[in-house]
Amino acid sequence: MTENLEQRFWEIDFLRGIAIIMMITFHLLYDLNYFGGYDLNVHSGFWLYFGRATATIFILLVGISLTISYSRAKKKQKKRLYLKYLKRGVKIFSWGLLITLATWIFLRAGFVVFGVLHLIGISIIMVYPFLKLRLWNLLPGILFVSLGLYLKNFTFGFSGLMWLGLMPEHIYTVDYFPILPWFGVVIIGLFLGYILYPDCTRRFNLCDLSNFAVIRLLCLFGRHSLLIYLIHQPILIAIIVIV
């Protein structure tokens, strides 16, 4: 079952839209706890795993989407493909730096040092050599995830490698997605992308449900996930403060 090179796979936008709703739900509870004075435990139990599941969906979809964009770019015979990913990664990483600045100004304690946008930006730059490994990506993906989970058991007396996954002692940050293990999740997304969408082709049969109103709305959210990510927290915090 093939699709036009420029056509989007609606199910990817839909899943990203689901993740957006999950993210807003989690951040609403987090903000009510942090700014609203409600005693809500989002750091353990169900809500901790809910937040991690949300992030995992987002980051897996980054990898899957990269395989599709890479296949499309190759079919168009674009030169200097690496520059495309370099520019895209720098753009998203720059948004991450803006969030670092904003949280440092307004939060100070717990400001974002290396959050999800930092991770996605750097991952898009780093991922280029792995795009050619296709199904072999499963092995390095598992390795990166396993190493990152192992490092979580330790703290370190320095902060220079916090971005890599070496968490310093006595440091708290509200959004932390280090290279290890999360870059491994991106790499596993590449593996899934090459299984499910080899050469821009959906490998499985799927009814087109994108005309249903709710699904169409979620797909819209998925297509504009970066914008929603950037604006949703200021809106939530403003509503909580006003109410």
Secondary structure, DSSP 4 states (H G I P E B T S, - for coil): -B--TT---HHHHHHHHHHHHHHHHHHHHHHHHHTS------SSHHHHHHHHHHHHHHHHHHHHHHHHHHHHHHHTT-S-HHHHHHHHHHHHHHHHHHHHHHHHHHT-TB--SB-HHHHHHHHHHHTGGGGGTGGGGHHHHHHHHHHHHHHTT--BS--TTTTTT-PBTT--BSSB--HHHHHHHHHHHHHHHHHHSGGGB--S-----TTSHHHHHHHHHHHTHHHHHHHHHHHHHHHHHH-
